[in-house]
Amino acid sequence: MMRHNPKQTLTMAMALAVLCAFGGANGPARADGSAPGFVTDTLTGVALDGMDPVSYFTNAQPLPGSPDFEYDWSGVPWYFANAADRDIFIRSPEVYAPQFGGHSATSLAQGYLSDGDPRIYAVVAQRLYLFYSAGNYDAFEKAPAATIDAARKRWAALGTQLSASAASH
C-alpha cells in the first residue's frame, strides 16, 4: 500500500477542495474546455515560483524571472528574465509551460497529485517536467518514458473525473 506523508496528504486535500470549489481551475481540464490552470506560488500566485519558463530550455540552469517581464497566460502570471524570453513564450506557451499543470510527474504516475518544485526538474523531448522531491526525480530518471506515459494516462483520466465533478457542483 502506498503511504503519503502529511504534506502530500494536505496537498492532495487542498487540490481537490480547490478543484471542487472552482470547477477544476487547477486541474488538467475545465468543464468548459478552456485552458487548464497551473500550480502557482501560494503567496504570489505566480507560476514556477517566478522562474523564467523559457530559460529551462535555453540555459544550464533556469533563471529567475522579473515582474518587469510579466505575461498572463491561462489566468496565471508568468515571469521572465528578459523581454526576448517573454516574447518567445507568448508565441508558444504550451511548449514552455510545465507538463501536467506543474504537478510532479512521478507522483502523478503513482496515482496522486503533488505540486512540482520548479528547482527539481527535467526537460525530456522538449517538454518540462517538475518533481515534488529529489526522490521523485531519481525515480523518474530510472524510467522516464514509462513514468511520462503513466502520468499522461492518469492526467487524462483525472481530467475526465475533474470535469465530471465540476459539472455536478
DSSP file (Angstrom, degrees, kcal/mol; ACC not computed):
  #  RESIDUE AA STRUCTURE BP1 BP2  ACC     N-H-->O    O-->H-N    N-H-->O    O-->H-N    TCO  KAPPA ALPHA  PHI   PSI    X-CA   Y-CA   Z-CA
    1    1 A M              0   0    0      0, 0.0     2,-0.3     0, 0.0     0, 0.0   0.000 360.0 360.0 360.0 136.2    0.0    0.0    0.0
    2    2 A M        -     0   0    0    108,-0.1     2,-0.4     1,-0.0     0, 0.0  -0.556 360.0-152.1 -76.3 134.9    1.3    3.5   -0.9
    3    3 A R        -     0   0    0     -2,-0.3     2,-0.4     0, 0.0    -1,-0.0  -0.876   3.4-154.6-109.0 141.8    1.9    5.8    2.0
    4    4 A H        -     0   0    0     -2,-0.4    -2,-0.0     4,-0.0     0, 0.0  -0.899  15.2-128.4-111.3 141.2    1.7    9.5    1.8
    5    5 A N     >  -     0   0    0     -2,-0.4     4,-2.2     1,-0.1     3,-0.3  -0.463  36.7-100.1 -79.5 165.3    3.5   11.9    4.1
    6    6 A P  H  > S+     0   0    0      0, 0.0     4,-2.6     0, 0.0     5,-0.2   0.843 122.4  53.7 -57.4 -36.3    1.3   14.6    5.8
    7    7 A K  H  > S+     0   0    0      2,-0.2     4,-2.7     1,-0.2     5,-0.2   0.917 109.7  47.8 -65.7 -41.3    2.4   17.3    3.4
    8    8 A Q  H  > S+     0   0    0     -3,-0.3     4,-2.6     2,-0.2    -1,-0.2   0.914 112.5  49.2 -64.3 -42.3    1.4   15.1    0.4
    9    9 A T  H  X S+     0   0    0     -4,-2.2     4,-2.5     2,-0.2    -2,-0.2   0.920 112.8  47.0 -63.0 -44.3   -1.9   14.3    2.0
   10   10 A L  H  X S+     0   0    0     -4,-2.6     4,-2.7    -5,-0.2     5,-0.2   0.909 111.5  51.7 -63.4 -42.5   -2.6   18.0    2.7
   11   11 A T  H  X S+     0   0    0     -4,-2.7     4,-2.6     1,-0.2    -2,-0.2   0.928 111.7  46.6 -59.7 -45.9   -1.6   19.0   -0.8
   12   12 A M  H  X S+     0   0    0     -4,-2.6     4,-2.5     2,-0.2    -2,-0.2   0.920 113.2  48.6 -63.6 -43.9   -4.0   16.4   -2.3
   13   13 A A  H  X S+     0   0    0     -4,-2.5     4,-2.2     1,-0.2    -2,-0.2   0.916 113.9  46.0 -63.5 -43.4   -6.8   17.5    0.0
   14   14 A M  H  X S+     0   0    0     -4,-2.7     4,-2.6     2,-0.2     5,-0.2   0.907 111.7  52.0 -66.5 -41.0   -6.3   21.2   -0.8
   15   15 A A  H  X S+     0   0    0     -4,-2.6     4,-2.6    -5,-0.2    -2,-0.2   0.927 111.7  46.1 -61.7 -44.8   -6.0   20.4   -4.5
   16   16 A L  H  X S+     0   0    0     -4,-2.5     4,-2.4     2,-0.2    -1,-0.2   0.890 111.9  51.4 -66.0 -38.7   -9.3   18.5   -4.5
   17   17 A A  H  X S+     0   0    0     -4,-2.2     4,-2.5    -5,-0.2    -2,-0.2   0.923 112.7  45.5 -63.3 -43.8  -11.0   21.3   -2.5
   18   18 A V  H  X S+     0   0    0     -4,-2.6     4,-2.7     2,-0.2     7,-0.4   0.911 111.7  52.6 -65.3 -42.0   -9.9   23.9   -4.9
   19   19 A L  H  <>S+     0   0    0     -4,-2.6     5,-2.5    -5,-0.2     4,-0.4   0.908 113.2  43.2 -61.7 -42.1  -10.9   21.8   -7.9
   20   20 A C  H ><5S+     0   0    0     -4,-2.4     3,-0.6     3,-0.2    -1,-0.2   0.912 116.4  47.6 -68.6 -42.0  -14.4   21.3   -6.5
   21   21 A A  H 3<5S+     0   0    0     -4,-2.5    -2,-0.2     1,-0.2    -1,-0.2   0.858 122.4  32.7 -68.9 -35.8  -14.7   24.9   -5.4
   22   22 A F  T 3<5S-     0   0    0     -4,-2.7     3,-0.2    -5,-0.2    -1,-0.2   0.154 112.0-106.3-112.6  18.7  -13.5   26.4   -8.7
   23   23 A G  T < 5S-     0   0    0     -3,-0.6     8,-0.8    -4,-0.4    -3,-0.2   0.842  82.0 -45.2  65.9  34.1  -14.7   23.9  -11.2
   24   24 A G  S > <S+     0   0    0     -5,-2.5     3,-1.8    -6,-0.3    13,-0.4   0.716  85.5 152.6  87.7  19.5  -11.4   22.3  -11.9
   25   25 A A  T 3  S+     0   0    0     -7,-0.4    12,-0.6     1,-0.3    -6,-0.1   0.786  78.9  35.7 -59.2 -30.3   -9.4   25.5  -12.3
   26   26 A N  T 3  S+     0   0    0    -11,-0.2    -1,-0.3    10,-0.1    -7,-0.1   0.311 105.2  92.0-104.2   9.4   -6.1   23.9  -11.2
   27   27 A G  S <  S-     0   0    0     -3,-1.8    10,-0.7     2,-0.1     3,-0.1  -0.269  93.5 -91.2 -96.2-176.0   -6.8   20.6  -12.8
   28   28 A P  S    S+     0   0    0      0, 0.0     2,-0.3     0, 0.0   131,-0.1   0.741 105.2  13.7 -70.6 -23.9   -5.9   19.2  -16.2
   29   29 A A        -     0   0    0     -5,-0.1     2,-0.3   129,-0.1    -2,-0.1  -0.996  67.6-135.6-151.6 148.1   -9.1   20.3  -17.9
   30   30 A R    >   -     0   0    0      4,-0.8     3,-2.0    -2,-0.3    -6,-0.1  -0.723  28.9-116.6-100.9 155.5  -12.0   22.6  -17.1
   31   31 A A  T 3  S+     0   0    0     -8,-0.8    -1,-0.1    -2,-0.3    -7,-0.1   0.822 117.1  53.3 -60.0 -31.1  -15.6   21.6  -17.7
   32   32 A D  T 3  S-     0   0    0      1,-0.0    -1,-0.3     2,-0.0   131,-0.0   0.435 115.5-115.4 -85.9   1.8  -15.9   24.4  -20.3
   33   33 A G    <   +     0   0    0     -3,-2.0    -2,-0.1     1,-0.2    -1,-0.0   0.496  67.9 141.5  81.9   2.6  -12.9   23.1  -22.2
   34   34 A S        -     0   0    0      1,-0.2    -4,-0.8    -5,-0.0    -1,-0.2  -0.164  63.1 -65.7 -74.1 173.7  -10.8   26.2  -21.6
   35   35 A A        -     0   0    0     -6,-0.1    -1,-0.2     1,-0.1    -6,-0.1  -0.215  59.1-108.1 -61.2 147.0   -7.1   26.0  -20.8
   36   36 A P        -     0   0    0      0, 0.0   -10,-0.1     0, 0.0   -11,-0.1  -0.275  27.7-116.5 -73.3 160.7   -6.0   24.4  -17.6
   37   37 A G        -     0   0    0    -10,-0.7     2,-0.3   -12,-0.6   -11,-0.1  -0.314  28.4-133.4 -84.5 177.8   -4.7   26.2  -14.5
   38   38 A F        -     0   0    0     36,-0.2     2,-0.2    -2,-0.1    64,-0.2  -0.934  23.9 -93.2-134.2 155.1   -1.2   25.7  -13.1
   39   39 A V        -     0   0    0     62,-3.2     9,-0.7    -2,-0.3     2,-0.3  -0.501  54.1-175.2 -62.4 132.1    0.4   25.2   -9.8
   40   40 A T  B     -A   47   0A   0     -2,-0.2     7,-0.2     7,-0.2     2,-0.2  -0.871  35.4 -82.8-130.6 164.0    1.4   28.6   -8.5
   41   41 A D     >  -     0   0    0      5,-2.5     4,-2.5    -2,-0.3     5,-0.1  -0.493  39.3-136.5 -63.0 129.4    3.3   30.1   -5.6
   42   42 A T  T  4 S+     0   0    0     -2,-0.2    -1,-0.1     1,-0.2    -3,-0.0   0.764  99.3  40.4 -66.2 -25.0    0.7   30.3   -2.7
   43   43 A L  T  4 S+     0   0    0      3,-0.1    -1,-0.2     1,-0.1    -2,-0.0   0.866 129.4  23.6 -90.1 -40.1    1.8   33.8   -1.7
   44   44 A T  T  4 S-     0   0    0      2,-0.1    -2,-0.2     0, 0.0     3,-0.1   0.700  87.8-133.6-101.6 -22.0    2.3   35.5   -5.1
   45   45 A G     <  +     0   0    0     -4,-2.5     2,-0.3     1,-0.3    -3,-0.1   0.564  57.7 141.4  78.0   8.2    0.1   33.4   -7.4
   46   46 A V    >   -     0   0    0     30,-0.1    -5,-2.5    -5,-0.1     3,-0.9  -0.637  54.0-114.3 -88.5 140.3    3.0   33.4   -9.9
   47   47 A A  B >  S+A   40   0A   0     30,-2.6     3,-2.2    -2,-0.3    32,-0.4  -0.351  94.8  12.3 -67.9 150.8    3.7   30.2  -12.0
   48   48 A L  G >  S-     0   0    0     -9,-0.7     3,-2.4     1,-0.3    -1,-0.2   0.756 123.0 -77.0  55.0  30.7    7.0   28.4  -11.4
   49   49 A D  G <  S-     0   0    0     -3,-0.9    -1,-0.3     1,-0.3    -2,-0.2   0.800  93.7 -53.2  50.0  30.5    7.7   30.4   -8.3
   50   50 A G  G <  S+     0   0    0     -3,-2.2    15,-3.1     1,-0.3    -1,-0.3   0.513 100.4 143.3  87.0   5.3    8.7   33.2  -10.6
   51   51 A M  B <   -B   64   0B   0     -3,-2.4    28,-0.4    13,-0.3    -1,-0.3  -0.499  59.9-107.4 -77.3 150.8   11.3   31.3  -12.6
   52   52 A D     >  -     0   0    0     11,-3.1     4,-0.6     1,-0.2     3,-0.4  -0.682  25.2-155.7 -77.3 113.3   11.5   32.0  -16.3
   53   53 A P  T >4 S+     0   0    0      0, 0.0     3,-0.8     0, 0.0     4,-0.4   0.837  91.0  54.3 -63.8 -32.5   10.0   29.0  -18.2
   54   54 A V  T >> S+     0   0    0      1,-0.2     3,-1.7     2,-0.2     4,-0.9   0.852  97.2  65.8 -68.2 -33.6   11.9   29.6  -21.4
   55   55 A S  H 3> S+     0   0    0     -3,-0.4     4,-1.8     1,-0.3    -1,-0.2   0.728  86.5  69.4 -65.3 -21.0   15.2   29.6  -19.5
   56   56 A Y  H << S+     0   0    0     -3,-0.8    -1,-0.3    -4,-0.6    -2,-0.2   0.811 108.7  37.9 -61.7 -27.8   14.7   25.9  -18.6
   57   57 A F  H <4 S+     0   0    0     -3,-1.7    -2,-0.2    -4,-0.4    -1,-0.2   0.643 123.3  38.7 -96.6 -18.9   15.3   25.2  -22.3
   58   58 A T  H  < S+     0   0    0     -4,-0.9     2,-0.3     3,-0.0    -2,-0.2   0.531 109.6  51.0-114.5  -8.6   18.0   27.8  -23.1
   59   59 A N  S  < S-     0   0    0     -4,-1.8     4,-0.0    -5,-0.2     0, 0.0  -0.859  78.9-116.4-129.7 162.3   20.3   27.8  -20.1
   60   60 A A  S    S+     0   0    0     -2,-0.3    -1,-0.1     1,-0.2    -4,-0.0   0.858 108.1  18.7 -64.1 -34.6   22.2   25.3  -18.0
   61   61 A Q  S    S-     0   0    0     -6,-0.1    -1,-0.2    -3,-0.0    -3,-0.0  -0.976  96.9 -98.5-133.2 147.1   20.0   26.3  -15.0
   62   62 A P        -     0   0    0      0, 0.0    -6,-0.1     0, 0.0    -2,-0.0  -0.324  38.4-132.6 -65.1 150.1   16.7   28.1  -15.0
   63   63 A L        -     0   0    0    -11,-0.4   -11,-3.1     1,-0.0     2,-0.2  -0.766  18.8-107.8-103.1 146.9   16.8   31.9  -14.4
   64   64 A P  B     -B   51   0B   0      0, 0.0   -13,-0.3     0, 0.0     2,-0.1  -0.514  37.0-136.7 -68.8 141.1   14.6   33.8  -12.0
   65   65 A G        -     0   0    0    -15,-3.1    16,-0.3    -2,-0.2     5,-0.1  -0.323  10.2-133.3 -88.8 178.4   12.1   36.0  -13.8
   66   66 A S  E >   -C   80   0C   0     14,-1.8     3,-1.9     3,-0.2    14,-0.9  -0.982  17.7-127.7-134.3 144.0   11.1   39.5  -13.0
   67   67 A P  E >  S+     0   0C   0      0, 0.0     3,-0.8     0, 0.0    -1,-0.1   0.704 108.1  72.7 -62.9 -16.2    7.7   41.2  -12.7
   68   68 A D  E 3  S+     0   0C   0      1,-0.3     2,-0.1    12,-0.1    13,-0.1   0.754 103.0  40.6 -66.2 -23.2    9.1   43.7  -15.2
   69   69 A F  E <  S+     0   0C   0     -3,-1.9    11,-0.9    11,-0.3     2,-0.3  -0.502  87.6 151.1-123.2  60.8    8.7   41.0  -17.8
   70   70 A E  E <   -C   79   0C   0     -3,-0.8     2,-0.3     9,-0.2     9,-0.2  -0.673  21.4-177.8 -96.7 146.2    5.4   39.5  -16.8
   71   71 A Y  E     -C   78   0C   0      7,-2.2     7,-2.2    -2,-0.3     2,-0.6  -0.978  19.6-140.3-141.7 130.1    2.9   37.8  -19.1
   72   72 A D  E     +C   77   0C   0     -2,-0.3     2,-0.4     5,-0.2     3,-0.0  -0.809  30.1 166.8 -91.9 122.3   -0.5   36.5  -18.0
   73   73 A W  E >   -C   76   0C   0      3,-2.6     3,-1.4    -2,-0.6    -2,-0.1  -1.000  64.5  -0.6-137.0 135.0   -1.4   33.2  -19.7
   74   74 A S  T 3  S-     0   0    0     -2,-0.4   -36,-0.2     1,-0.3    -1,-0.1   0.827 130.2 -57.9  58.1  35.0   -4.2   30.8  -18.8
   75   75 A G  T 3  S+     0   0    0      1,-0.2    -1,-0.3   -38,-0.1   -38,-0.1   0.626 118.7 103.0  76.0  13.8   -5.2   33.1  -15.9
   76   76 A V  E <  S-C   73   0C   0     -3,-1.4    -3,-2.6   -39,-0.0     2,-0.3  -0.985  70.9-122.8-131.2 136.0   -1.7   32.9  -14.3
   77   77 A P  E     -C   72   0C   0      0, 0.0   -30,-2.6     0, 0.0     2,-0.4  -0.623  26.4-165.8 -77.0 137.8    1.1   35.4  -14.2
   78   78 A W  E     -C   71   0C   0     -7,-2.2    -7,-2.2    -2,-0.3     2,-0.3  -0.975   7.6-146.1-121.9 136.2    4.4   34.1  -15.6
   79   79 A Y  E     -C   70   0C   0    -28,-0.4     2,-0.3   -32,-0.4    -9,-0.2  -0.769  11.9-164.3-104.5 150.4    7.7   36.0  -15.0
   80   80 A F  E     -C   66   0C   0    -14,-0.9   -14,-1.8   -11,-0.9   -11,-0.3  -0.944  27.5-131.2-133.4 153.0   10.6   36.1  -17.5
   81   81 A A  S    S-     0   0    0     -2,-0.3     2,-0.3   -16,-0.3    -1,-0.1   0.741  90.7  -0.9 -74.3 -23.5   14.3   37.1  -17.2
   82   82 A N  S  > S-     0   0    0    -13,-0.1     4,-1.8     1,-0.1    -1,-0.1  -0.966  76.4 -99.0-159.0 169.7   14.1   39.4  -20.2
   83   83 A A  H  > S+     0   0    0     -2,-0.3     4,-2.5     1,-0.2     5,-0.2   0.845 116.8  59.0 -66.3 -34.4   11.7   40.6  -22.9
   84   84 A A  H  > S+     0   0    0      2,-0.2     4,-2.1     1,-0.2    -1,-0.2   0.928 106.7  46.3 -62.5 -45.2   13.0   38.1  -25.5
   85   85 A D  H  > S+     0   0    0      1,-0.2     4,-2.4     2,-0.2    -1,-0.2   0.902 112.0  52.1 -64.0 -40.0   12.1   35.1  -23.4
   86   86 A R  H  X S+     0   0    0     -4,-1.8     4,-2.4     1,-0.2    -2,-0.2   0.925 110.2  48.2 -60.4 -44.1    8.7   36.6  -22.7
   87   87 A D  H  X S+     0   0    0     -4,-2.5     4,-1.4     2,-0.2    -1,-0.2   0.867 110.1  51.4 -67.1 -36.5    8.1   37.1  -26.4
   88   88 A I  H  X S+     0   0    0     -4,-2.1     4,-1.2     2,-0.2     3,-0.3   0.930 111.2  48.4 -62.7 -45.7    9.2   33.5  -27.2
   89   89 A F  H >< S+     0   0    0     -4,-2.4     3,-0.5     1,-0.2    -2,-0.2   0.906 105.6  57.9 -61.4 -43.1    6.8   32.2  -24.5
   90   90 A I  H 3< S+     0   0    0     -4,-2.4    -1,-0.2     1,-0.2    -2,-0.2   0.860 105.7  50.9 -57.4 -36.9    3.9   34.3  -25.9
   91   91 A R  H 3< S+     0   0    0     -4,-1.4    -1,-0.2    -3,-0.3    -2,-0.2   0.813 132.8   8.2 -72.0 -30.6    4.3   32.6  -29.3
   92   92 A S    XX  +     0   0    0     -4,-1.2     3,-1.3    -3,-0.5     4,-1.0  -0.388  66.1 160.8-149.8  64.6    4.2   29.1  -28.0
   93   93 A P  H 3> S+     0   0    0      0, 0.0     4,-2.4     0, 0.0     3,-0.3   0.834  75.2  63.1 -61.4 -31.9    3.3   28.9  -24.3
   94   94 A E  H 34 S+     0   0    0      1,-0.2    -5,-0.0     2,-0.2    -2,-0.0   0.788 101.1  53.8 -63.2 -26.3    2.3   25.2  -24.5
   95   95 A V  H <4 S+     0   0    0     -3,-1.3    33,-0.3    -6,-0.2    -1,-0.2   0.881 117.7  33.0 -73.2 -38.5    5.9   24.3  -25.4
   96   96 A Y  H  < S+     0   0    0     -4,-1.0    -2,-0.2    -3,-0.3    -1,-0.1   0.693  94.6  94.9 -97.8 -21.5    7.5   26.1  -22.4
   97   97 A A  S  < S-     0   0    0     -4,-2.4    31,-0.5     1,-0.1     5,-0.1  -0.401  87.6 -95.3 -69.7 148.7    4.9   25.6  -19.6
   98   98 A P  B >   -d  128   0D   0      0, 0.0     3,-0.7     0, 0.0    31,-0.2  -0.338  42.7-107.8 -65.6 146.2    5.4   22.6  -17.3
   99   99 A Q  G >  S+     0   0    0     29,-3.1     3,-1.7     1,-0.2    31,-0.3  -0.304  98.3  24.7 -68.4 156.0    3.6   19.5  -18.2
  100  100 A F  G >  S-     0   0    0      1,-0.3     3,-1.8     2,-0.2    -1,-0.2   0.797 130.8 -69.0  59.0  32.8    0.7   18.3  -16.0
  101  101 A G  G <  S-     0   0    0     -3,-0.7   -62,-3.2     1,-0.3    -1,-0.3   0.660  94.0 -57.7  65.6  15.0    0.0   21.9  -14.8
  102  102 A G  G <  S+     0   0    0     -3,-1.7    14,-2.3     1,-0.3    -1,-0.3   0.520 100.5 139.2  90.1   6.0    3.2   21.8  -12.8
  103  103 A H  B <   -G  115   0E   0     -3,-1.8    27,-0.5    12,-0.2    -1,-0.3  -0.491  67.7 -84.5 -77.9 155.5    2.3   18.8  -10.7
  104  104 A S  B  >  -e  130   0D   0     10,-3.0     4,-2.4     1,-0.2    27,-0.3  -0.421  32.4-149.6 -63.1 123.7    5.0   16.2  -10.1
  105  105 A A  H  > S+     0   0    0     25,-2.3     4,-2.3    -2,-0.2    -1,-0.2   0.903  96.3  47.7 -61.9 -42.6    5.2   13.8  -13.0
  106  106 A T  H  > S+     0   0    0     24,-0.3     4,-1.5     2,-0.2    -1,-0.2   0.922 111.5  49.2 -68.4 -43.4    6.4   10.9  -10.8
  107  107 A S  H  4>S+     0   0    0      1,-0.2     5,-2.2     2,-0.2     4,-0.5   0.932 112.0  49.1 -60.0 -45.2    3.7   11.5   -8.2
  108  108 A L  H ><5S+     0   0    0     -4,-2.4     3,-1.4     1,-0.2    -1,-0.2   0.911 108.0  53.5 -61.2 -42.9    1.0   11.6  -10.8
  109  109 A A  H 3<5S+     0   0    0     -4,-2.3    -1,-0.2     1,-0.3    -2,-0.2   0.807 108.1  52.2 -61.1 -28.5    2.3    8.4  -12.4
  110  110 A Q  T 3<5S-     0   0    0     -4,-1.5    -1,-0.3    -3,-0.3    -2,-0.2   0.492 128.8 -96.6 -88.6  -4.5    2.0    6.8   -9.0
  111  111 A G  T < 5S+     0   0    0     -3,-1.4     2,-0.3    -4,-0.5    -3,-0.2   0.609  88.8  83.3 106.8  13.0   -1.6    7.9   -8.7
  112  112 A Y      < -     0   0    0     -5,-2.2     2,-0.4     2,-0.0    -1,-0.3  -0.982  69.5-112.5-145.4 160.0   -1.7   11.2   -6.7
  113  113 A L        +     0   0    0     -2,-0.3     2,-0.3  -105,-0.1   -98,-0.1  -0.756  34.4 165.0 -93.4 134.2   -1.2   14.9   -7.1
  114  114 A S        -     0   0    0     -2,-0.4   -10,-3.0   -10,-0.2    -6,-0.1  -0.986  42.1-107.3-140.0 139.5    1.7   16.8   -5.6
  115  115 A D  B     -G  103   0E   0     -2,-0.3   -12,-0.2   -12,-0.2     2,-0.2  -0.456  37.8-124.4 -63.2 135.4    2.9   20.2   -6.5
  116  116 A G        -     0   0    0    -14,-2.3    16,-0.3    -2,-0.1   -68,-0.1  -0.539  15.0-127.3 -78.6 150.2    6.1   20.1   -8.5
  117  117 A D  E >   -F  131   0D   0     14,-2.7     3,-2.5     3,-0.3    14,-0.7  -0.888   9.4-144.3 -97.8 119.0    9.1   22.1   -7.3
  118  118 A P  E 3  S+     0   0D   0      0, 0.0    -1,-0.1     0, 0.0     3,-0.1   0.639  99.9  59.6 -60.9 -12.2   10.5   24.3  -10.0
  119  119 A R  E 3  S+     0   0D   0      1,-0.2     2,-0.6    12,-0.1    11,-0.0   0.583  99.9  59.8 -89.2 -10.2   14.0   23.7   -8.7
  120  120 A I  E <  S+     0   0D   0     -3,-2.5    11,-2.0    11,-0.3    -3,-0.3  -0.925  81.2 129.5-120.2 104.3   13.7   19.9   -9.3
  121  121 A Y  E     -F  130   0D   0     -2,-0.6     2,-0.3     9,-0.2     9,-0.2  -0.899  41.0-152.5-150.0 168.1   13.0   19.3  -13.0
  122  122 A A  E     -F  129   0D   0      7,-2.1     7,-2.9    -2,-0.3     2,-0.6  -0.980  12.7-145.8-146.5 144.3   13.9   17.6  -16.2
  123  123 A V  E     +F  128   0D   0     -2,-0.3     2,-0.4     5,-0.2     5,-0.2  -0.964  28.3 172.7-110.2 115.6   13.5   18.6  -19.8
  124  124 A V  E >   -F  127   0D   0      3,-2.3     3,-0.9    -2,-0.6    -2,-0.1  -0.991  66.1 -10.0-128.2 127.9   12.7   15.5  -21.9
  125  125 A A  T 3  S-     0   0    0     -2,-0.4    -1,-0.2     1,-0.3     3,-0.1   0.892 129.7 -55.2  51.4  44.2   11.7   15.6  -25.6
  126  126 A Q  T 3  S+     0   0    0      1,-0.2     2,-0.3    -3,-0.1    -1,-0.3   0.807 115.4 113.3  60.2  34.0   11.4   19.3  -25.4
  127  127 A R  E <   - F   0 124D   0     -3,-0.9    -3,-2.3   -31,-0.0     2,-0.5  -0.992  63.2-128.0-133.9 144.4    8.9   19.3  -22.5
  128  128 A L  E     -dF  98 123D   0    -31,-0.5   -29,-3.1    -2,-0.3     2,-0.4  -0.792  23.8-174.4 -96.0 127.2    9.4   20.5  -18.9
  129  129 A Y  E     - F   0 122D   0     -7,-2.9    -7,-2.1    -2,-0.5     2,-0.3  -0.972   6.9-157.4-120.8 135.3    8.6   18.1  -16.1
  130  130 A L  E     -eF 104 121D   0    -27,-0.5   -25,-2.3    -2,-0.4     2,-0.3  -0.737   5.5-151.5-108.3 159.9    8.6   19.1  -12.4
  131  131 A F  E     - F   0 117D   0    -11,-2.0   -14,-2.7   -14,-0.7   -11,-0.3  -0.966  19.6-136.2-134.8 148.6    9.0   16.8   -9.4
  132  132 A Y  S    S-     0   0    0     -2,-0.3     2,-0.3   -16,-0.3    -1,-0.1   0.844  86.4  -3.8 -68.0 -36.6    7.9   17.0   -5.8
  133  133 A S  S  > S-     0   0    0      1,-0.1     4,-2.0   -16,-0.0     5,-0.1  -0.930  73.7 -98.5-151.5 169.2   11.2   15.9   -4.4
  134  134 A A  H  > S+     0   0    0     -2,-0.3     4,-2.7     1,-0.2     5,-0.2   0.854 123.3  56.7 -61.7 -35.1   14.7   14.7   -5.3
  135  135 A G  H  > S+     0   0    0      2,-0.2     4,-2.2     1,-0.2    -1,-0.2   0.895 105.3  50.1 -63.8 -40.7   13.4   11.1   -4.6
  136  136 A N  H  > S+     0   0    0      2,-0.2     4,-2.2     1,-0.2    -2,-0.2   0.913 111.4  49.3 -61.4 -42.8   10.7   11.7   -7.2
  137  137 A Y  H  X S+     0   0    0     -4,-2.0     4,-2.4     2,-0.2    -2,-0.2   0.923 109.5  51.1 -62.7 -44.9   13.3   12.9   -9.7
  138  138 A D  H  X S+     0   0    0     -4,-2.7     4,-0.9     1,-0.2    -1,-0.2   0.898 110.3  49.3 -60.4 -41.3   15.5    9.9   -9.0
  139  139 A A  H >X S+     0   0    0     -4,-2.2     4,-0.8     1,-0.2     3,-0.6   0.902 110.5  51.4 -64.3 -40.8   12.6    7.5   -9.6
  140  140 A F  H >< S+     0   0    0     -4,-2.2     3,-1.1     1,-0.2     7,-0.2   0.912 103.5  58.1 -60.8 -44.2   11.8    9.3  -12.9
  141  141 A E  H 3< S+     0   0    0     -4,-2.4    -1,-0.2     1,-0.3    -2,-0.2   0.757  99.0  60.1 -61.0 -25.7   15.4    9.1  -14.1
  142  142 A K  H << S+     0   0    0     -4,-0.9    -1,-0.3    -3,-0.6    -2,-0.2   0.793 130.0   3.9 -73.6 -28.1   15.2    5.2  -13.8
  143  143 A A  S <X S+     0   0    0     -3,-1.1     4,-2.4    -4,-0.8    -1,-0.2  -0.391  70.9 164.3-155.5  68.2   12.4    5.0  -16.3
  144  144 A P  H  > S+     0   0    0      0, 0.0     4,-2.7     0, 0.0     5,-0.2   0.907  78.2  48.6 -60.6 -44.3   11.5    8.4  -17.8
  145  145 A A  H  > S+     0   0    0      1,-0.2     4,-2.4     2,-0.2     5,-0.2   0.924 114.2  45.7 -63.7 -43.7    9.4    7.1  -20.7
  146  146 A A  H  > S+     0   0    0      2,-0.2     4,-2.5     1,-0.2    -1,-0.2   0.889 113.8  49.9 -66.1 -38.9    7.4    4.8  -18.6
  147  147 A T  H  X S+     0   0    0     -4,-2.4     4,-2.7    -7,-0.2    -2,-0.2   0.928 111.8  47.5 -65.5 -45.3    6.8    7.5  -16.0
  148  148 A I  H  X S+     0   0    0     -4,-2.7     4,-2.6    -5,-0.2    -2,-0.2   0.919 112.6  49.6 -62.6 -43.4    5.7   10.0  -18.5
  149  149 A D  H  X S+     0   0    0     -4,-2.4     4,-2.1    -5,-0.2    -2,-0.2   0.934 113.2  45.5 -61.3 -47.3    3.4    7.5  -20.2
  150  150 A A  H  X S+     0   0    0     -4,-2.5     4,-2.3     1,-0.2    -2,-0.2   0.903 113.4  50.4 -63.6 -41.0    1.8    6.5  -16.8
  151  151 A A  H  X S+     0   0    0     -4,-2.7     4,-2.8     2,-0.2    -2,-0.2   0.907 109.2  51.3 -64.6 -41.8    1.5   10.2  -15.8
  152  152 A R  H  X S+     0   0    0     -4,-2.6     4,-2.5     2,-0.2    -1,-0.2   0.912 110.4  49.1 -61.7 -42.6   -0.2   11.1  -19.1
  153  153 A K  H  X S+     0   0    0     -4,-2.1     4,-2.2     2,-0.2    -2,-0.2   0.932 114.7  43.7 -63.5 -45.3   -2.7    8.3  -18.7
  154  154 A R  H  X S+     0   0    0     -4,-2.3     4,-3.0     2,-0.2    -2,-0.2   0.885 112.3  53.7 -67.9 -37.0   -3.6    9.3  -15.1
  155  155 A W  H  X S+     0   0    0     -4,-2.8     4,-2.3     2,-0.2    -2,-0.2   0.916 109.8  47.7 -63.2 -43.5   -3.7   13.0  -16.1
  156  156 A A  H  X S+     0   0    0     -4,-2.5     4,-1.7     2,-0.2    -2,-0.2   0.927 115.0  45.0 -63.2 -45.2   -6.2   12.2  -18.9
  157  157 A A  H  X S+     0   0    0     -4,-2.2     4,-2.3     1,-0.2    -2,-0.2   0.900 112.2  52.2 -65.1 -40.8   -8.3   10.2  -16.5
  158  158 A L  H  X S+     0   0    0     -4,-3.0     4,-3.0     1,-0.2     5,-0.2   0.891 106.1  54.7 -63.1 -39.4   -8.1   12.8  -13.8
  159  159 A G  H  X S+     0   0    0     -4,-2.3     4,-2.3     2,-0.2    -1,-0.2   0.900 108.8  47.8 -60.6 -41.5   -9.2   15.5  -16.3
  160  160 A T  H  X S+     0   0    0     -4,-1.7     4,-2.2     2,-0.2    -2,-0.2   0.921 114.2  46.5 -64.7 -44.9  -12.3   13.4  -17.1
  161  161 A Q  H  X S+     0   0    0     -4,-2.3     4,-2.6     1,-0.2    -2,-0.2   0.911 113.5  48.2 -64.2 -42.9  -13.1   12.9  -13.4
  162  162 A L  H  X S+     0   0    0     -4,-3.0     4,-2.8     2,-0.2    -1,-0.2   0.888 110.7  50.8 -67.7 -38.9  -12.5   16.5  -12.5
  163  163 A S  H  X S+     0   0    0     -4,-2.3     4,-2.0    -5,-0.2    -1,-0.2   0.918 112.6  46.6 -63.8 -42.3  -14.7   17.8  -15.4
  164  164 A A  H  X S+     0   0    0     -4,-2.2     4,-1.3     2,-0.2    -2,-0.2   0.904 113.8  48.8 -64.8 -41.3  -17.5   15.4  -14.2
  165  165 A S  H  X S+     0   0    0     -4,-2.6     4,-0.7     1,-0.2    -2,-0.2   0.904 110.8  50.1 -64.0 -42.1  -17.0   16.6  -10.6
  166  166 A A  H >< S+     0   0    0     -4,-2.8     3,-0.7     1,-0.2    -1,-0.2   0.877 108.2  53.4 -65.4 -37.3  -17.1   20.2  -11.6
  167  167 A A  H 3< S+     0   0    0     -4,-2.0    -1,-0.2     1,-0.2    -2,-0.2   0.812 107.9  51.1 -67.5 -29.5  -20.3   19.7  -13.6
  168  168 A S  H 3<        0   0    0     -4,-1.3    -1,-0.2     1,-0.2    -2,-0.2   0.598 360.0 360.0 -85.1 -10.3  -22.0   18.2  -10.6
  169  169 A H    <<        0   0    0     -4,-0.7    -1,-0.2    -3,-0.7    -2,-0.2   0.458 360.0 360.0 -92.7 360.0  -21.1   21.1   -8.3
